[in-house]
Amino acid sequence: MVETIREIDDLIKIINGLVVELNKSPYELFESELVQVGTDKNALK
């Protein structure tokens, strides 16, 4: 039973993380990729 509760808790954390990601602006979602490519932050505004 305890294992099941832990698994459900992990799923809730994952879902909450996805909700946070979905609420971000498109720029924030791709920020890390853009920084790697070297795109200037101001280019998107």
Phi, psi and omega per residue, in radians:
M1 nan -0.756 -3.124
V2 -1.082 -0.688 3.123
E3 -1.046 -0.753 -3.141
T4 -1.081 -0.748 3.138
I5 -1.080 -0.725 3.117
R6 -1.094 -0.739 -3.138
E7 -1.114 -0.746 3.112
I8 -1.100 -0.737 3.128
D9 -1.058 -0.746 3.107
D10 -1.091 -0.733 3.121
L11 -1.087 -0.729 3.128
I12 -1.075 -0.734 3.122
K13 -1.088 -0.743 3.139
I14 -1.105 -0.800 -3.136
I15 -1.092 -0.770 3.113
N16 -1.058 -0.688 3.104
G17 -1.101 -0.713 3.115
L18 -1.146 -0.704 3.132
V19 -1.078 -0.750 3.111
V20 -1.057 -0.774 3.133
E21 -1.068 -0.723 -3.107
L22 -1.186 -0.455 -3.114
N23 -1.458 -0.146 3.130
K24 -1.342 2.765 3.071
S25 -1.262 2.743 3.116
P26 -0.957 -0.644 3.136
Y27 -1.072 -0.807 -3.120
E28 -1.067 -0.677 -3.126
L29 -1.068 -0.669 -3.048
F30 -1.796 0.117 -3.042
E31 -0.970 -0.833 -3.080
S32 -1.098 -0.705 3.112
E33 -1.141 -0.715 -3.122
L34 -1.142 -0.678 3.135
V35 -1.108 -0.699 3.117
Q36 -1.099 -0.684 -3.127
V37 -1.303 -0.440 3.121
G38 1.654 0.365 3.126
T39 -1.285 2.365 3.118
D40 -1.249 2.362 -3.122
K41 -0.969 -0.680 -3.064
N42 -1.265 -0.260 -3.100
A43 -1.149 -0.402 -3.077
L44 -1.651 -0.107 -3.044
K45 -1.703 nan nan
